[in-house]
Amino acid sequence: MFALSEQDLAGKILGCGDGPASFNSEATRRGGYVTSIDPIYHFTAQDIDDRIHETFDIVLQQVQDNYDDYVWDTIRSVKDLGETRMASMQMFLDDYDQGKRDRRYLPASLPEVPFEDGSFDLALCSHLLFLYSDRLSFDVHQQALESMMRVAYEVRVFPLLQLDGLRSPYLDPLWAWFQSQGWRASIERVSYEFQRGGHDMLRLCRS
Ligand SMILES: C[S@@+](CC[C@H](N)C(=O)[O-])C[C@H]1O[C@@H](n2cnc3c(N)ncnc32)[C@H](O)[C@@H]1O
């Protein structure tokens, strides 16, 4: 999703809206430094586990109902998707209590990012900004990206499509604003594509 290199993974990384996913756990295990923020980290592991099980079949049914909107090469089937998701979420749950003690999982909601300026090399956001353009306003997107760029040297966001498969209408108006901030902005094709056509990542860097 983010075209992460070994050099990227050696830096200090902030994951925004990381949810019950395994990135933090896996990166930590290989010696990385990742901090994740998400409002669900207000909840206990048991609460999150319960919620995962409540929504598991609903999420898979939604994907089954829209089967042709997805690319089935790496993930081969809906059953495979379910197993992959559950394995990732279990890895998260197994790591959650220790990660909270280590302050790797912190409850916070974009557009607020509760860190000092320049605390991270890289800030990431997957499957939240742009994807949920119908629920998060243009202003929230702008403020969230500003906050992420305040705390990190570089920001990457994936994907740039909304849930309906169309590119977020916020990208074009944000582009002029990126230039006005003096940031280098690029859209790069990455190797991961599950939502059909969702293979592009936004990269923002300080000039
Ligand atoms: C679809 S999940 C994506 C999880 C993970 N990034 C991934 O790609 O698998 C969206 C996540 O965004 C979180 N979220 C919702 N509103 C948020 C906000 N304002 N700031 C940060 N995270 C938020 C949700 O709790 C959820 O965990």
The ligand as a Gaussian input file, in Angstrom:
#p B3LYP/6-31G(d) Opt

LIG

0 1
 C      -11.286000       0.896000       7.493000
 S      -10.361000       1.019000       8.976000
 C       -8.708000       0.978000       8.348000
 C       -7.761000       0.326000       9.298000
 C       -6.326000       0.212000       8.761000
 N       -5.724000       1.505000       8.513000
 C       -6.307000      -0.617000       7.505000
 O       -5.999000      -0.096000       6.434000
 O       -6.603000      -1.825000       7.603000
 C      -10.593000       2.721000       9.400000
 C      -10.072000       3.054000      10.788000
 O      -10.121000       4.458000      10.971000
 C      -10.486000       4.706000      12.314000
 N      -10.988000       6.094000      12.402000
 C      -12.228000       6.555000      12.183000
 N      -12.255000       7.900000      12.339000
 C      -10.985000       8.277000      12.662000
 C      -10.376000       9.523000      12.946000
 N      -11.055000      10.670000      12.920000
 N       -9.052000       9.541000      13.228000
 C       -8.326000       8.392000      13.249000
 N       -8.859000       7.177000      12.986000
 C      -10.178000       7.128000      12.698000
 C      -11.523000       3.654000      12.625000
 O      -11.655000       3.458000      14.018000
 C      -10.916000       2.442000      11.914000
 O      -10.077000       1.701000      12.771000

